[in-house]
Amino acid sequence: MSTIETLFQRLWDDYNLLVGQPGRIKTLFEQRGDRPLLDHLALRGFGLTGLGVDALAHPFLEAGYRKAATYSFDQKQLDGAHFEPPHASLPLVFISQLRVERFSPWLQERVHALAEAVPTSVLGSGHLCCAGVPWPKVSQADYQRLMQESEYAAWLAAFGFRANHFAFLVNSLPSFSGLAEVNDFLRSHGFLLNSSGGEIKGSPALYLEQSSTLAQQVEVAFADDTTSIPSCYTEFALRHPLPDGRLFTGFIEASANHIFESTAAGQK
Ligand code: NI
């Protein structure tokens, strides 16, 4: 395996160890005779030096990925970018970061305290994307208070740097007629879907249709106690050909805005 394939495997293994859901879904697809491919990996960061999009993108750029487009999510105070791989066998990478300076002095102070606790060995590793939680555990009260201002900030404080989600490429699932049938199949196996903005975000006219599960609830040890909170989810992307025949490889801001909410409510 190449270095970048090893990195994807490490992120996938960590993600499955935490939630189990994507591996179970992959097996269900394989049992139908499909050979599911990944569409993209999504990572989250803080818009602070060394903890944002640029730092998270580092190993992907080294492997030949290039930044293809940038995105703004003003409602959630996030900026994002997507990175395209050097060859089609690798997934796209979508990375976002929180505009920390747009929040209350309390949140800014709390997030800066987390940032200052990150060891220089992590900052200099070039592999921030799989560093996990590089700061002391937050308290449940701080988690709840972060949640009130930014669900994204609360998620990042609790789970750190790891895959937020992987998305399967629905084009690689020929046993399904489309995304609606994938959604029905997931529901029949007990998965809850994110219905913010409708179960299917986007349309063939926008060249991209997406859906996602609700994040799985997992037990997290906080500084004071252990409790169950929403963790990671699984996404499904159906890409349509552009007028020139190539598949669309970008993202739709309005759809991604709803997909972010998959970690707002969890599934047992
Ligand atoms: Ni996604």
Residues whose N, C-alpha, C, O or C-beta is under 5 A from the ligand:
A	BS01	NI	A42 A167 E235
